[in-house]
Amino acid sequence: MSAVLLVARREMRERRFLLVAAAGVSLVALALSAVVAPAWARAGGHDLALGLFMGFPVAVALAVGSSLIGRDLAERRLSFYFSRPLSAGALWAGKFLGGAVLVLGAFICCLMSLIYSTGGLARHAAGGWVVFLLGLMAFAHVATAMYRSGSWLFALDLGLGALFVTVFGAQLRHLVSAGAGPLLFGEPFGVLGVVSAVATAGMLAAAAAQLAYGRADAHRGHVALSAAVWTFALAGIGGLALWSAWVLRVTPADVGGVGYPLFAAPRGSALLFRGASWHGRAGFSPIFLMDGQSGSYVRLPLERVTPPAFAGDGRTAVWVAPEVPWGTYLAPDHFLIATRAAWQATTIAGTQYERAALAVARLDGGAPAVQERPLPRRHTVTMALAMDTDGRQALVSGPSSVFLVDAASGTFLASAPLSGVVAADFLPDGTVRLYRYEPAAHPRATLVVLEWNSRDGAQVERGRVPGEFLMRLLARHGDLAVVSTGAREKALLDAASGAVRLFHSAASDLPGAALVLSTGEVALTLGEELRVVSREGETVASFPIAPRTTAYALREPAPGELAVGLWTLTIGERRTVFLDPRTGRMRREEKGILPAGPRHGGPASQPEPGSLASRLFTDLEGALIVLEPGGRRREIVAARE
C-alpha cells in the first residue's frame, strides 16, 4: 500500500498545477457571481461557472489520462519504475489513483462554483459526471498508449473502434425506435450510465493487463492492451444485445395489469393499452395493440402513439404517430413533456413535432399489422378524430384545421379551417359531424355541433351548448350528445332538431358520466342520482348514488342492461351494479371491478351494446377482464402477483 500511495503522490505532485488552476478560476467565477452590481459582472460569473463545469474537468481528464503511462512508455521512462521493487499492479494502482484524485479534485472545484452560481446539480447527475470523467481519463490513456506505441496494430484498433461504435449505435437506435429510449437516461444512471461504468472498469483492467504483460515494452504492452480492450468490448456489446432483446420482448403478462391509457374499439375486439406504471421489464412498458379475442398483439412506442380512432367495424384503427427527435431523450423532463403532449393531443410550449405520420393498423383476427403513411409537413396534425366505416378515410385535427385523409396514402383530400374540434363522426350520407369548442372569453365556453361536407366545403350548424370553461363532452351516439356544462349542470343536445335540454343537480358532479342507450334514451349522473331520460328530457327512471360515492363510468354490456361503476375512497367498496334502465331496479352487483377504458366520451366513441368494449372491466389489482354473457369472468391481462 505504501508503494501505491508513493506513486500516486508523485503523479499528483507533477500535475498539481491543474488543481491550482481549477481552484483559481473557480474563485474568480465565485467572486464575479457574488458581485451585486454591475449586472453584467454577475451574469458573467454565472456563465463562467457553467462553462468551467462543462469544460475544465473534461480537459483535465483528457490531459491526465493521456500522460499517465503512455508518455512514460513512449519516452522509455517506464523502466525506472520497474527497476525499483515495485510490482506492475502497484504501479497501475498508484498512477490511476493519483490521476483519479486530480480529476475529481478539479471536478469538485468547478462544482462548488456552479452550486453557488446556479443552485447546484442533482445527486444522480453528479454521480453520472464522475463516472463519465473517470471513463474519459481511462479512454484517453487507452487511445494515447495505442498511438504512441508506433505499432501497425493501431490501424486495426481504429477499424475495430469504428465497427464497435457502429454496432453500439445500432443497439441504441433499436432501443429508441422500440420505445425504450427513456431507459438510456434513467435514474440514477440508466443504460448509458451502466455502459459508461462497465467501459471504465474494462479500460482500467486493460491498462493493468498492459503493465503486467508488456512492462516497459511498448509493443508487448500494446498487444495486451488491445486484446483486453476488444475482449471486454465484445463481451459488453454481446451483453447489451442480450439484455436489449430480453427487455424488448416484454409481454402483457409482464406489465402488471393495465394502466393509462386504455382504448377499445366500439365494435370488434381491438384493444390499445399500456401496462401499469413502472412495471414491465427494467421499467419498460410499451403500448400494446391487441386482439382481445385471440390474444395476439404488437408492441408500440409510447411516445409515438396518440389517441386512436376506429373504423365502424372495429377492424381498422388509425392514430397520429409523431416523430420524436433523438434530442428529447437527452433531457428526461423534455421527453415527459413530449409524451404528455402526444397523449393530450395539444401543443405544449416548447414541444412542436415537425413531422408526423398516420399509423394504420389492420386487425383481422391475427397479430395486428401496423403501417405508417407520412403526412404533409406543411400542416401540423395532432390527433385522429374518426374513421369511416370501411376504413378508407380518416379525419385528423390540428391546432387550427381539420383534414380528411386517405388512409392508404396519407394524402389530404380536403380540409376546413376549424380550431377546437374535439370529436367527430362520419355520417351515412358522407358528411362529417364535428364537435367543436368555440373560442370564447374565459370563463365562458360554447360547444358547437356542425356538419361538414368535404366535397363542397359546406358547413351547417346543428346546435350549440353554452357552458363554463371546463365543460366536457361526456357521451354521443347518433343524433344525441351529453355535455357537462358546469359543476351542477348537464345538457342533452339533439342534433336532429337542435334542441338543448338542461338538467340541474343539487350536489356537485364534475364532470360526471353519461351514456346514450340503445333504446334511444340517455343515462346521466346528477350529483347523488343516476337518471335515465328520454330524448325529450322526460325522466324514465332513477337510481340513488350514496354520499361520498362517484359514478365512475357507464356501460351497456347487453341491450337493455346498464352497468354503473361506483368508485369510493375505500378500495374494498368499489363495485359495479347492473340496472334495468326502464325501472332503475338493480339486477345484480359485481364487487371489486370497475368499467375499463375512457371514463368520458371526448374523442372516443361509446362502445356498442354487447361489444367487447362494453364488457371490459378492471379489478382492484389492475387485471383486465371480460364479463361474458353468463357472468363468467375471462382474464385478458393479468395483474402483477
Secondary structure, DSSP 8 states (H G I E B T S, - for coil): -HHHHHHHHHHHHHTHHHHHHHHHHHHHHHHHHH--SSHHHHHHHHHHHHHHHHHHHHHHHHHHHHHSSHHHHHTT-THHHHTSS--HHHHHHHHHHHHHHHHHHHHHHHHHHHHHHH----HHHHHHHHHHHHHHHHHHHHHHHHHHTT-THHHHHHHHHHHHHHHHHHHHHHHHHTT-GGGGG-SSSHHHHHHHHHHHHHHHHHHHHHHHHHTT-HHHHHHHHHHHHHHHHHHHHHHHHHHHHHHHT--GGGTTSEEEEEEE-SSSSEEEEEESTT-SBTTB--EEEEETTT--EEEE-GGG----EE-TTSSEEEEEEE---GGGGGSHHHHHHHHHHHHHTS--TT---S-EEEEEEE-SSSS-EEEEEE--TTS---EEEEE-TTSSEEEEE-SS-EEEEETTT--EEEEE----EEEEEE-TTS-EEEEEEE--STTEEEEEEEEE-TTT--EEEEEEEEEETT-EEEEEETTEEEEEEETTEEEEEETTTTEEEEEE-SS--SS--EEE-TTS-EEEE-SSEEEEE-TTS-EEEEEE--TT-EEEEEEEEETTEEEEEEE-SSGGG-EEEEE-TTT--EEEEEETEEE-S-SS-TTS----TTSTGGGEEEETT--EEEE-TTS-EEEEE----
